[in-house]
Amino acid sequence: MKAKEIVDAILTYSGVPFELTRTCDIYTSGGPDTEVTGVVTTFMANVDVIREAIRLGANMIITHEPTYFTGWDTTDWLRDDPVYLAKKKMLDEHDIVIWRYHDHMHMKKPDGIYEGLNKELGWEDRVQKKELSEVNPEHFDFVDAFGDIYVIPETTLSGLADFFKDKFAMDVVQIIGDPDMKCSRVGILVGGGSLGLGKEEMPMQVMEKYDIHVMVCGEITEWTLCAYVNDACKLGMNRALLILGHERTEEWGMKHMAEWLKPLIPGMPVHFVDAREPFKYL
């Protein structure tokens, strides 16, 4: 089976009803005519993931995030860079094709990253769906389009942090807020969603509009959502922030992708390889 056949099966499954005229869902290594021996799904095709794919005998990696360090995977600026050259050499020597599955995954209904995240958390029945059909199209924005809202049994911020640490194998999480604060309404903005997706105020508007007690987020900007929640806490409001990082909030969509991909390409070995949190803590 060629890489193009696998990509076509994924795009058909994704069901995006129109062609994306500009997308980062591209081949960053190899190409569509590569004969595939096995597939790895992962958050990011870092060197450890590539080495594991080689060990598994898989020569196609489907990654959610870039291979070459910028959002559009441009490489003109990397021509003489030793990191790029060494990584490319490894990929070329093992005839590895990398295809990025990002835009189509987030535009899938339901969003493929949240679908996997909710399964990993066991929170599928906790999701409170926002009724997008009731949103006036003339005023449609990411406040109503991105992220999930959950109602969970009442716990504390500390208890919720421990829950995520256990689920996602994390030793440390960052919080803003009183660890003993009671909470039952949780929002999650995965990856860069908590930066606002081009609208800095979006995460704060989501918290206010949907009465979110704790926003769980990936990336942070300290002068936006962090500052907002910190001020809310100092004013005695029931608000808190739990920061897990980009990778830990999005990896699970790629983990569960391996499950739904297998029946689309029967007989092809499919593996999930965890890209893992990039940080160590001293």
MARNU-737947 format. One record per residue (C-alpha): x, z, y. Coordinates in steps of 0.05 Angstrom, whole numbers, padded with zeros to 5 digits. Example, Ala and Ser with C-alpha at 12.3 -4.5 7.8 and 13.67 -1.06 7.14 Angstrom:
// residues 2
R        x        z        y
R    00246    00156   -00090
R    00273    00143   -00021
***
This chain:
// residues 282
R        x        z        y
R    00000    00000    00000
R    00026   -00018    00069
R    00027    00028    00129
R   -00023   -00016    00165
R   -00075   -00006    00109
R   -00068    00069    00115
R   -00073    00067    00191
R   -00134    00021    00187
R   -00168    00070    00139
R   -00155    00128    00187
R   -00181    00090    00247
R   -00244    00070    00210
R   -00255    00142    00189
R   -00244    00165    00260
R   -00303    00124    00284
R   -00283    00116    00356
R   -00337    00066    00380
R   -00292    00026    00426
R   -00220    00001    00427
R   -00172    00044    00466
R   -00137   -00002    00516
R   -00080    00047    00526
R   -00062    00097    00472
R   -00003    00137    00448
R   -00025    00125    00376
R    00032    00078    00360
R    00088    00067    00309
R    00150    00104    00332
R    00191    00085    00271
R    00185    00029    00221
R    00124   -00015    00226
R    00057   -00035    00196
R    00086   -00077    00139
R    00127   -00019    00110
R    00110   -00006    00037
R    00090    00067    00032
R    00113    00113   -00024
R    00079    00176    00002
R    00049    00205    00065
R    00064    00269    00104
R    00018    00296    00157
R    00046    00343    00209
R    00041    00367    00281
R    00108    00337    00300
R    00160    00295    00264
R    00219    00340    00279
R    00283    00338    00239
R    00260    00391    00189
R    00196    00353    00175
R    00234    00288    00166
R    00282    00321    00117
R    00223    00350    00078
R    00189    00282    00075
R    00253    00253    00046
R    00256    00308   -00006
R    00184    00294   -00025
R    00197    00220   -00031
R    00147    00204    00024
R    00167    00149    00073
R    00107    00153    00121
R    00097    00210    00170
R    00033    00216    00209
R    00048    00260    00269
R    00001    00288    00322
R    00054    00295    00376
R    00112    00251    00400
R    00174    00236    00360
R    00219    00221    00419
R    00206    00277    00469
R    00158    00246    00520
R    00083    00235    00517
R    00089    00159    00510
R    00149    00160    00463
R    00190    00116    00510
R    00262    00107    00487
R    00295    00065    00542
R    00323    00129    00572
R    00351    00150    00505
R    00393    00089    00487
R    00459    00127    00487
R    00433    00196    00473
R    00465    00229    00412
R    00402    00266    00390
R    00361    00203    00391
R    00414    00162    00355
R    00423    00213    00300
R    00348    00221    00289
R    00337    00146    00289
R    00394    00136    00240
R    00362    00186    00192
R    00295    00150    00196
R    00325    00081    00189
R    00368    00100    00129
R    00307    00124    00091
R    00260    00069    00114
R    00212    00119    00144
R    00152    00096    00184
R    00122    00144    00234
R    00053    00133    00264
R    00023    00179    00316
R   -00049    00201    00308
R   -00069    00236    00372
R   -00120    00201    00417
R   -00164    00177    00361
R   -00161    00246    00328
R   -00185    00282    00391
R   -00239    00229    00402
R   -00265    00235    00331
R   -00332    00271    00324
R   -00320    00328    00312
R   -00251    00331    00344
R   -00203    00329    00285
R   -00157    00383    00312
R   -00215    00432    00323
R   -00245    00414    00256
R   -00181    00436    00220
R   -00172    00496    00265
R   -00242    00522    00252
R   -00232    00514    00176
R   -00166    00551    00180
R   -00198    00608    00218
R   -00261    00609    00176
R   -00300    00603    00241
R   -00342    00541    00227
R   -00407    00582    00232
R   -00382    00619    00294
R   -00380    00556    00338
R   -00431    00555    00394
R   -00439    00480    00407
R   -00445    00459    00480
R   -00503    00410    00486
R   -00467    00351    00517
R   -00532    00310    00514
R   -00558    00355    00569
R   -00499    00342    00615
R   -00513    00295    00673
R   -00465    00236    00661
R   -00453    00230    00735
R   -00422    00300    00735
R   -00390    00298    00666
R   -00321    00328    00661
R   -00276    00366    00613
R   -00312    00432    00627
R   -00367    00406    00582
R   -00326    00361    00536
R   -00265    00399    00510
R   -00256    00463    00472
R   -00299    00506    00427
R   -00336    00571    00442
R   -00346    00624    00389
R   -00388    00687    00381
R   -00353    00735    00334
R   -00366    00807    00311
R   -00344    00853    00367
R   -00271    00872    00364
R   -00215    00890    00412
R   -00165    00844    00444
R   -00112    00877    00402
R   -00153    00866    00339
R   -00164    00793    00356
R   -00089    00784    00368
R   -00075    00815    00300
R   -00125    00767    00269
R   -00090    00706    00297
R   -00021    00733    00280
R   -00043    00741    00207
R   -00078    00673    00203
R   -00022    00634    00236
R    00038    00673    00208
R    00062    00695    00277
R    00105    00756    00291
R    00091    00757    00366
R    00034    00733    00412
R    00028    00739    00487
R   -00033    00771    00518
R   -00060    00785    00588
R   -00111    00841    00590
R   -00125    00910    00563
R   -00109    00912    00488
R   -00169    00959    00479
R   -00218    00913    00515
R   -00280    00897    00474
R   -00294    00824    00462
R   -00343    00780    00423
R   -00344    00714    00462
R   -00281    00674    00450
R   -00260    00606    00476
R   -00204    00563    00448
R   -00168    00509    00487
R   -00117    00480    00439
R   -00050    00449    00457
R   -00047    00426    00529
R   -00122    00435    00539
R   -00110    00502    00573
R   -00070    00465    00626
R   -00135    00432    00647
R   -00124    00360    00623
R   -00112    00336    00694
R   -00159    00386    00725
R   -00123    00452    00737
R   -00187    00490    00750
R   -00221    00469    00685
R   -00201    00529    00641
R   -00224    00579    00694
R   -00290    00542    00702
R   -00300    00544    00626
R   -00289    00619    00625
R   -00339    00631    00681
R   -00392    00581    00659
R   -00394    00605    00587
R   -00378    00679    00599
R   -00315    00677    00556
R   -00285    00746    00544
R   -00220    00720    00514
R   -00191    00651    00523
R   -00144    00632    00467
R   -00096    00578    00491
R   -00037    00535    00474
R    00004    00516    00535
R    00003    00558    00599
R    00017    00550    00673
R    00029    00619    00702
R   -00002    00605    00770
R   -00069    00579    00742
R   -00105    00608    00683
R   -00055    00665    00674
R   -00062    00687    00747
R   -00138    00680    00744
R   -00146    00724    00683
R   -00095    00774    00708
R   -00133    00783    00773
R   -00199    00788    00736
R   -00170    00844    00694
R   -00145    00882    00755
R   -00215    00876    00785
R   -00245    00909    00724
R   -00276    00846    00694
R   -00281    00836    00618
R   -00231    00779    00614
R   -00167    00768    00574
R   -00119    00714    00552
R   -00086    00705    00485
R   -00029    00654    00484
R   -00009    00623    00417
R    00029    00561    00439
R    00016    00487    00430
R    00040    00479    00358
R    00005    00540    00330
R   -00062    00519    00359
R   -00059    00446    00335
R   -00020    00446    00269
R   -00083    00462    00230
R   -00118    00397    00246
R   -00059    00361    00212
R   -00061    00409    00153
R   -00133    00394    00138
R   -00123    00320    00153
R   -00084    00317    00088
R   -00149    00338    00051
R   -00194    00283    00081
R   -00140    00230    00078
R   -00129    00233    00003
R   -00195    00201   -00017
R   -00186    00146    00035
R   -00121    00123    00002
R   -00131    00140   -00073
R   -00069    00144   -00115
R   -00023    00154   -00055
R    00013    00221   -00053
R   -00006    00259    00011
R    00028    00323    00034
R    00022    00369    00093
R    00087    00395    00122
R    00084    00450    00174
R    00127    00434    00235
R    00129    00508    00249
R    00131    00546    00315
R    00193    00523    00354
R    00212    00591    00381
R    00253    00650    00355
R    00244    00718    00388
R    00300    00767    00402
***
